[in-house]
Amino acid sequence: MQQAWPALSYKNGKATYDTLHMFTQIVGKIKLATLPWVNHSWHITLYITPTGLATHNMPYKNGNFQVDFNFIEHQLSIATDKGELRKFDLYGISVADFYKKIFEALDDLGIEVKIKPVPVELNSPIPFKEDTVHATYDKEQVTAFHNALLKIQDVFMEFRSGFKGKCSPIHFFWGGFDLALSFFSGRRAPKHPGGVPGMPDWVAEEAYCREVSSAGFWTGNDTLPEPAFYCYLYPEPDGYKTAKVQPAAAYYNTTLGEFILPYSEVQQSENPKKDLLEFLKKHLRGRR
């Protein structure tokens, strides 16, 4: 018998998601500052683990370190290859507090990293040092979010296993706060128009320099206020908007330019894995 997928609510979780989003942006920017550039920005992503989200290894001078969000103990930890470990609680603090705590911990470990202390992909960003607005951490919402990511990752991994061309890892982009998986045809794509807030246009141009089919999951935003799965093609071919995509609850969102499947439809399904795989496979194979 399949274990039930956790219920997610944008209304109930928004304040926590927004705070976590900023926490992950700070950690992601630390990763950006330590690693050489990899195509499609794959080097900056976070990875889903049994306990939360992790950077994986980052080099620093003659050593190495890793940052982990532990969504079971609700702590952030920094571990080094010398056996050093620093931790602090994620709940009860603002983004400004988080920023101060993580850089104090890094300094204590002798790791000096500089980042641009302003969020990206937001229209009205608050600098991290000044952000006392985002300070909500509901443990139940975080636990449900993490358990959902684990369920989704398993399905995405099965979907990914059937593709033989160039494809991304299943990873978490802290800019948009979304899990993503992309398949590439190898053919050149038209130059992307850019225009992502806080991001140089060349980043989007490089990320979309080849034809791509992307799928993912995110917790929602003001445009789409519900957790949802998405699929899109770049460039978008003629007739794409009217393509037949299953299950029946899936639809094309003209504002986003993506096919959407509400998370709640999958979560409440008798067979969530089957329905999500159907959405992913129909989009990839039946997009005429």
HUBELFEN-V829817 format. One record per residue. SS is DSSP state (H for helix, E for strand, - for the rest). Layout:
# HUBELFEN-V829817
ss=SS
ss=SS
This chain:
# HUBELFEN-V829817
ss=-
ss=-
ss=-
ss=-
ss=-
ss=-
ss=-
ss=-
ss=-
ss=H
ss=H
ss=H
ss=H
ss=H
ss=H
ss=H
ss=H
ss=H
ss=H
ss=H
ss=H
ss=H
ss=H
ss=H
ss=H
ss=H
ss=H
ss=H
ss=H
ss=H
ss=H
ss=H
ss=H
ss=H
ss=-
ss=-
ss=-
ss=-
ss=H
ss=H
ss=H
ss=H
ss=H
ss=H
ss=-
ss=E
ss=E
ss=E
ss=-
ss=-
ss=-
ss=E
ss=E
ss=E
ss=-
ss=-
ss=-
ss=E
ss=E
ss=E
ss=-
ss=-
ss=E
ss=E
ss=E
ss=E
ss=E
ss=E
ss=E
ss=E
ss=-
ss=-
ss=-
ss=-
ss=E
ss=E
ss=E
ss=E
ss=E
ss=E
ss=-
ss=-
ss=-
ss=-
ss=E
ss=E
ss=E
ss=E
ss=E
ss=-
ss=-
ss=-
ss=-
ss=-
ss=H
ss=H
ss=H
ss=H
ss=H
ss=H
ss=H
ss=H
ss=H
ss=H
ss=H
ss=H
ss=H
ss=H
ss=-
ss=-
ss=-
ss=-
ss=-
ss=-
ss=-
ss=-
ss=-
ss=-
ss=-
ss=-
ss=-
ss=-
ss=-
ss=-
ss=-
ss=-
ss=-
ss=H
ss=H
ss=H
ss=-
ss=-
ss=-
ss=-
ss=-
ss=-
ss=-
ss=-
ss=H
ss=H
ss=H
ss=H
ss=H
ss=H
ss=H
ss=H
ss=H
ss=H
ss=H
ss=H
ss=H
ss=H
ss=H
ss=H
ss=H
ss=H
ss=H
ss=H
ss=H
ss=H
ss=H
ss=-
ss=-
ss=-
ss=-
ss=-
ss=E
ss=-
ss=-
ss=-
ss=E
ss=E
ss=E
ss=-
ss=-
ss=-
ss=-
ss=E
ss=E
ss=E
ss=E
ss=E
ss=E
ss=E
ss=E
ss=E
ss=E
ss=E
ss=-
ss=-
ss=-
ss=-
ss=-
ss=-
ss=-
ss=-
ss=-
ss=-
ss=-
ss=-
ss=H
ss=H
ss=H
ss=H
ss=H
ss=H
ss=H
ss=-
ss=-
ss=E
ss=E
ss=E
ss=E
ss=E
ss=E
ss=E
ss=E
ss=E
ss=-
ss=-
ss=-
ss=-
ss=-
ss=-
ss=-
ss=-
ss=-
ss=E
ss=E
ss=E
ss=E
ss=E
ss=E
ss=E
ss=-
ss=-
ss=-
ss=-
ss=-
ss=H
ss=H
ss=H
ss=-
ss=-
ss=-
ss=-
ss=-
ss=-
ss=-
ss=-
ss=E
ss=E
ss=E
ss=-
ss=-
ss=-
ss=-
ss=E
ss=E
ss=E
ss=E
ss=E
ss=H
ss=H
ss=H
ss=H
ss=H
ss=-
ss=-
ss=-
ss=-
ss=H
ss=H
ss=H
ss=H
ss=H
ss=H
ss=H
ss=H
ss=H
ss=H
ss=H
ss=H
ss=H
ss=H
ss=-
ss=-
ss=-
